[in-house]
């Protein structure tokens, strides 16, 4: 009564509502930028059973937005570290951890226990897997996504509402859409979007308000403007997912796309090759490199500087991880420049090689 007093005195919740919250079982897939605020607020609210799926390790760059963690968390698995921190917030609930990657082989076993699935992931392949498993098992999904200064929230598969595939029928090719590691994200944004996701969970658990089923809520942190877009349920899309059943669709690294990118690993580059290196990262990004045939052109300026690309040399494009370099190759090919390759692994692969001198 003391812990949940502010809930209980709300006419819409009361003791009966708080008991519903305590009886609820909610799975959060992803304990990163979105997952941290979702977990904090659902645990504080008293959700009786929480599940956390995440195989990633906490790095210092995460701390800018993943506020559940601190310096003492570095190097730990996110799901396990989150559980440790959350028990300090509320030791009266049950927290299950799954420090593994969500894949087709384990998704059914993990999902079955829970009433609601929260998608706090950052990649397309996992989102489609979450969607399809939720459709098969008839579980509602609370979806959230962030990009730079903008975010989205909606509810999928709720009371015959639309699914993720109704909004995004086909996956986008990996490498042509950058993630927050590549293009950045305002640290506060996942807190805003994640909190909205937690709010949708509580509305569904309590049966109050209007869940965002069939409505995609879009928010811009720079302007504080929001837009709500209607999302229709596509019966044929749902039927095909159910027809496929537990034979979940598995996406390759480049998904199902007709665009073929040229990629190369450092092991395939010879020192005596006639090479031009193109760094498409931003000017302020570290580390910096030196090479007599290195040209720095940020990705957004690439099409305006095509004259700087060699027509005679082997052109190798790199960025931090390989996302933007893949985008660059696609742009170059559209401009009939085909003597170019995207470096697999980006800067980390380059740093561990002796191909280019690192200056700082």
C-alpha positions as CSV (number, residue, x, y, z in Angstrom):
1,X,0.0,0.0,0.0
2,X,2.8,2.4,0.8
3,X,4.9,1.7,-2.3
4,X,2.0,2.0,-4.8
5,X,0.0,4.6,-2.9
6,X,0.0,7.1,-5.8
7,X,-1.4,4.4,-8.1
8,X,-4.0,3.1,-5.7
9,X,-5.5,6.6,-5.0
10,X,-6.2,7.0,-8.7
11,X,-9.8,6.1,-9.3
12,X,-8.9,4.4,-12.7
13,X,-6.4,2.1,-10.9
14,X,-7.2,1.5,-7.3
15,X,-6.2,-1.7,-5.4
16,X,-7.8,-3.9,-8.1
17,X,-5.8,-2.2,-10.8
18,X,-2.5,-2.6,-8.9
19,X,-3.3,-6.3,-8.5
20,X,-3.6,-6.5,-12.3
21,X,-0.2,-4.8,-12.6
22,X,1.3,-7.3,-10.2
23,X,-0.2,-10.2,-12.0
24,X,1.1,-9.1,-15.4
25,X,4.1,-10.7,-17.2
26,X,6.0,-8.5,-19.6
27,X,9.0,-9.3,-21.8
28,X,11.3,-6.6,-22.9
29,X,13.5,-7.5,-25.9
30,X,16.5,-5.2,-25.7
31,X,18.0,-3.5,-22.6
32,X,19.6,-0.6,-24.4
33,X,18.5,3.0,-25.0
34,X,14.7,2.2,-25.2
35,X,14.9,-0.8,-22.8
36,X,16.4,1.1,-19.9
37,X,13.5,3.6,-19.3
38,X,10.9,0.9,-20.1
39,X,12.4,-1.4,-17.5
40,X,12.8,1.3,-14.9
41,X,9.2,2.5,-15.1
42,X,7.6,-1.0,-15.4
43,X,9.6,-2.3,-12.4
44,X,8.7,0.8,-10.4
45,X,5.1,0.4,-11.4
46,X,5.1,-3.1,-9.9
47,X,4.8,-5.4,-13.0
48,X,4.9,-8.7,-11.2
49,X,7.1,-10.6,-13.7
50,X,9.6,-8.9,-16.0
51,X,11.7,-10.7,-18.7
52,X,14.8,-9.2,-20.2
53,X,16.4,-10.4,-23.4
54,X,19.8,-9.0,-24.4
55,X,23.1,-10.6,-25.4
56,X,25.1,-7.3,-25.7
57,X,27.8,-6.1,-23.4
58,X,27.8,-2.6,-21.8
59,X,30.3,-0.1,-23.3
60,X,31.1,3.4,-22.2
61,X,29.4,4.9,-25.3
62,X,26.1,3.4,-24.0
63,X,26.1,5.5,-20.9
64,X,25.1,8.7,-22.9
65,X,21.5,7.4,-23.1
66,X,21.3,4.0,-21.3
67,X,20.8,5.6,-17.9
68,X,20.1,2.4,-16.0
69,X,23.9,1.6,-16.1
70,X,27.0,3.3,-14.7
71,X,30.8,2.9,-14.9
72,X,30.6,-0.1,-12.7
73,X,28.5,-1.8,-15.3
74,X,31.1,-1.7,-18.1
75,X,31.9,-5.1,-19.6
76,X,28.8,-6.7,-18.1
77,X,25.9,-8.3,-20.0
78,X,23.1,-5.8,-20.3
79,X,20.3,-8.2,-19.2
80,X,22.2,-9.3,-16.1
81,X,23.4,-5.8,-15.2
82,X,19.8,-4.5,-15.6
83,X,18.5,-7.1,-13.3
84,X,21.0,-6.2,-10.6
85,X,20.1,-2.5,-10.8
86,X,16.3,-3.1,-11.0
87,X,16.2,-5.2,-7.9
88,X,17.5,-2.3,-6.0
89,X,14.5,-0.3,-7.3
90,X,11.9,-2.9,-6.5
91,X,12.9,-6.2,-4.8
92,X,9.2,-7.4,-4.6
93,X,8.9,-8.5,-8.2
94,X,10.3,-11.4,-10.3
95,X,12.9,-10.6,-13.0
96,X,14.0,-13.2,-15.5
97,X,17.0,-12.7,-17.6
98,X,17.9,-14.1,-21.0
99,X,21.5,-13.1,-21.8
100,X,21.3,-14.5,-25.3
101,X,20.4,-13.4,-28.8
102,X,16.7,-13.8,-29.7
103,X,16.6,-16.3,-32.6
104,X,14.1,-18.5,-34.3
105,X,15.1,-21.5,-32.2
106,X,14.4,-19.9,-28.8
107,X,11.8,-17.2,-29.5
108,X,8.8,-19.5,-28.9
109,X,10.1,-20.8,-25.6
110,X,10.9,-17.3,-24.3
111,X,7.7,-15.6,-25.5
112,X,5.2,-18.3,-24.2
113,X,5.5,-17.3,-20.6
114,X,4.6,-13.6,-21.1
115,X,1.4,-11.6,-21.7
116,X,2.9,-8.6,-23.5
117,X,6.1,-8.3,-25.6
118,X,7.9,-5.0,-25.8
119,X,10.1,-4.4,-28.8
120,X,13.1,-2.2,-27.7
121,X,15.5,-3.6,-30.4
122,X,17.5,-1.7,-33.0
123,X,17.6,-4.0,-36.0
124,X,15.2,-5.2,-38.6
125,X,15.7,-8.9,-38.5
126,X,14.8,-9.1,-34.8
127,X,11.8,-6.9,-35.3
128,X,10.4,-9.2,-37.9
129,X,11.1,-12.2,-35.7
130,X,9.3,-10.6,-32.8
131,X,6.4,-9.7,-35.0
132,X,6.0,-13.2,-36.5
133,X,6.3,-15.0,-33.2
134,X,3.8,-12.6,-31.6
135,X,1.3,-13.2,-34.3
136,X,1.7,-17.0,-34.1
137,X,1.4,-16.9,-30.2
138,X,-1.2,-14.1,-30.2
139,X,0.8,-11.7,-28.1
140,X,0.5,-7.9,-28.3
141,X,3.7,-6.0,-29.1
142,X,4.6,-2.5,-27.9
143,X,6.9,-1.1,-30.6
144,X,9.3,1.8,-30.3
145,X,12.0,3.2,-32.7
146,X,14.4,6.1,-32.6
147,X,16.4,7.9,-35.3
148,X,18.6,11.0,-34.5
149,X,16.0,13.4,-33.1
150,X,12.8,11.5,-34.0
151,X,10.9,8.6,-32.5
152,X,7.9,6.3,-33.1
153,X,5.6,4.3,-30.8
154,X,2.7,2.0,-31.7
155,X,1.0,-1.2,-30.5
156,X,0.9,-4.2,-32.8
157,X,-1.2,-7.4,-32.8
158,X,-3.6,-6.1,-30.2
159,X,-7.3,-7.2,-30.4
160,X,-7.1,-7.9,-34.2
161,X,-5.1,-4.8,-34.8
162,X,-2.3,-4.4,-37.4
163,X,1.1,-6.1,-37.2
164,X,4.6,-4.8,-37.8
165,X,4.5,-6.3,-41.3
166,X,1.3,-4.4,-42.0
167,X,3.3,-1.2,-41.6
168,X,6.6,-2.5,-43.0
169,X,5.9,-5.4,-45.4
170,X,9.5,-5.9,-46.5
171,X,12.8,-5.5,-44.7
172,X,15.1,-2.7,-45.7
173,X,18.6,-3.9,-46.8
174,X,21.0,-3.9,-44.0
175,X,23.8,-1.4,-44.7
176,X,21.5,1.1,-46.4
177,X,19.9,2.2,-43.1
178,X,22.2,3.5,-40.4
179,X,21.8,2.8,-36.7
180,X,22.4,5.2,-33.8
181,X,26.0,4.0,-33.7
182,X,26.6,5.4,-37.1
183,X,24.5,8.5,-37.2
184,X,24.0,9.3,-33.6
185,X,21.0,9.9,-31.4
186,X,19.9,12.5,-28.9
187,X,20.5,10.9,-25.5
188,X,17.2,12.0,-24.1
189,X,15.1,10.7,-27.0
190,X,15.1,7.0,-26.0
191,X,14.0,8.1,-22.6
192,X,11.0,9.9,-24.1
193,X,10.0,7.1,-26.5
194,X,10.8,4.3,-24.0
195,X,8.6,5.9,-21.4
196,X,5.8,6.2,-23.9
197,X,6.2,2.4,-24.6
198,X,6.0,1.7,-20.8
199,X,2.8,3.8,-20.8
200,X,1.2,1.6,-23.5
201,X,2.0,-1.5,-21.5
202,X,0.3,-0.1,-18.4
203,X,-2.8,1.0,-20.4
204,X,-3.2,-2.5,-21.8
205,X,-2.6,-4.2,-18.5
206,X,-5.1,-2.0,-16.8
207,X,-7.6,-1.8,-19.6
208,X,-7.8,2.0,-19.5
209,X,-7.3,4.7,-22.0
210,X,-6.8,4.2,-25.8
211,X,-3.8,2.0,-26.7
212,X,-2.0,3.1,-29.9
213,X,-3.3,0.1,-31.8
214,X,-3.7,1.1,-35.5
215,X,-2.0,4.4,-34.8
216,X,1.7,5.2,-35.2
217,X,2.7,8.1,-32.9
218,X,5.6,10.1,-34.3
219,X,7.6,12.6,-32.2
220,X,10.2,15.2,-33.1
221,X,12.4,16.3,-30.2
222,X,13.7,19.4,-32.0
223,X,10.3,20.9,-32.6
224,X,8.2,19.1,-30.0
225,X,5.8,18.4,-32.7
226,X,3.9,15.1,-33.0
227,X,2.0,13.3,-35.7
228,X,-0.3,10.3,-35.5
229,X,-0.6,8.1,-38.6
230,X,-3.2,5.5,-39.1
231,X,-2.0,1.9,-39.7
232,X,-4.4,-0.6,-41.3
233,X,-4.5,-4.3,-40.6
234,X,-3.7,-6.2,-43.8
235,X,-5.5,-9.6,-43.4
236,X,-3.5,-11.3,-46.2
237,X,-0.2,-10.3,-44.5
238,X,-1.4,-11.8,-41.2
239,X,-2.7,-14.9,-42.9
240,X,0.7,-15.5,-44.5
241,X,2.5,-15.2,-41.2
242,X,0.1,-17.7,-39.6
243,X,0.4,-20.0,-42.5
244,X,4.2,-20.1,-42.2
245,X,3.7,-20.9,-38.5
246,X,6.8,-21.6,-36.5
247,X,8.9,-21.8,-39.6
248,X,10.1,-18.3,-38.9
249,X,11.6,-16.3,-41.7
250,X,15.4,-15.9,-41.3
251,X,17.1,-12.9,-42.9
252,X,20.6,-12.9,-44.3
253,X,23.0,-10.1,-43.5
254,X,21.9,-8.2,-46.5
255,X,18.3,-9.4,-46.3
256,X,16.2,-10.1,-49.5
257,X,17.2,-7.3,-51.8
258,X,18.2,-7.0,-55.4
259,X,21.0,-4.6,-54.6
260,X,24.4,-6.3,-54.4
261,X,27.1,-4.4,-52.6
262,X,30.8,-4.7,-53.2
263,X,32.5,-5.6,-49.9
264,X,36.1,-6.4,-49.1
265,X,37.9,-7.6,-45.9
266,X,41.3,-6.3,-44.8
267,X,42.8,-9.7,-45.4
268,X,42.0,-9.3,-49.2
269,X,43.8,-6.0,-49.5
270,X,47.5,-6.1,-50.6
271,X,49.9,-3.3,-49.6
272,X,51.1,-3.0,-53.2
273,X,47.6,-2.6,-54.6
274,X,47.0,0.8,-56.3
275,X,44.3,1.9,-53.8
276,X,42.4,5.1,-53.0
277,X,40.9,5.1,-49.5
278,X,37.7,7.1,-48.9
279,X,36.7,8.0,-45.3
280,X,33.0,8.8,-45.2
281,X,32.8,9.5,-41.5
282,X,32.1,13.0,-40.1
283,X,35.1,15.4,-39.8
284,X,35.1,15.2,-36.0
285,X,35.1,11.4,-35.7
286,X,38.0,9.6,-34.2
287,X,40.4,7.9,-34.8
288,X,42.1,9.7,-37.6
289,X,44.3,8.1,-40.3
290,X,46.9,9.1,-42.7
291,X,47.7,7.7,-46.1
292,X,49.0,9.4,-49.2
293,X,45.9,8.2,-51.1
294,X,43.3,8.9,-48.4
295,X,40.5,11.3,-49.1
296,X,38.0,12.3,-46.5
297,X,34.4,13.0,-47.8
298,X,31.5,12.7,-45.3
299,X,28.7,10.6,-46.6
300,X,26.2,13.5,-47.0
301,X,28.7,15.3,-49.2
302,X,29.7,12.4,-51.4
303,X,27.4,13.0,-54.4
304,X,28.7,16.6,-54.6
305,X,32.3,15.5,-54.7
306,X,32.3,12.6,-57.2
307,X,35.1,14.2,-59.1
308,X,37.4,13.3,-56.2
309,X,36.8,9.6,-56.7
310,X,39.6,7.9,-58.7
311,X,38.6,6.2,-61.9
312,X,41.9,4.3,-62.2
313,X,42.6,3.1,-58.6
314,X,40.8,0.5,-56.5
315,X,38.6,2.6,-54.3
316,X,38.0,1.3,-50.7
317,X,35.4,3.2,-48.7
318,X,35.3,2.9,-44.9
319,X,33.4,4.3,-41.9
320,X,33.0,3.3,-38.3
321,X,31.4,-0.1,-38.7
322,X,30.5,-0.5,-42.4
323,X,27.0,0.9,-42.5
324,X,27.8,4.3,-44.1
325,X,30.3,2.8,-46.4
326,X,27.7,0.4,-47.7
327,X,25.4,3.4,-48.3
328,X,28.3,5.2,-50.1
329,X,28.9,2.2,-52.4
330,X,25.2,2.2,-53.3
331,X,25.4,6.0,-54.2
332,X,28.6,5.5,-56.2
333,X,27.1,2.6,-58.2
334,X,24.1,4.8,-59.0
335,X,26.6,7.3,-60.5
336,X,28.3,4.6,-62.6
337,X,31.3,4.3,-60.3
338,X,31.9,0.6,-60.0
339,X,35.6,0.3,-59.0
340,X,34.8,0.6,-55.3
341,X,34.4,-1.6,-52.3
342,X,33.0,-1.2,-48.8
343,X,35.5,-2.2,-46.1
344,X,34.0,-5.0,-43.8
345,X,34.2,-4.1,-40.2
346,X,35.0,-0.4,-40.8
347,X,37.5,1.4,-38.6
348,X,38.0,-1.5,-36.1
349,X,39.2,-3.7,-38.9
350,X,41.4,-1.0,-40.3
351,X,42.9,-0.2,-36.9
352,X,44.0,-3.8,-36.5
353,X,45.7,-3.9,-39.9
354,X,48.9,-2.2,-41.1
355,X,47.3,-0.8,-44.2
356,X,46.9,2.8,-43.0
357,X,48.8,4.8,-40.3
358,X,46.6,5.9,-37.4
359,X,47.5,9.4,-36.3
360,X,45.3,9.8,-33.2
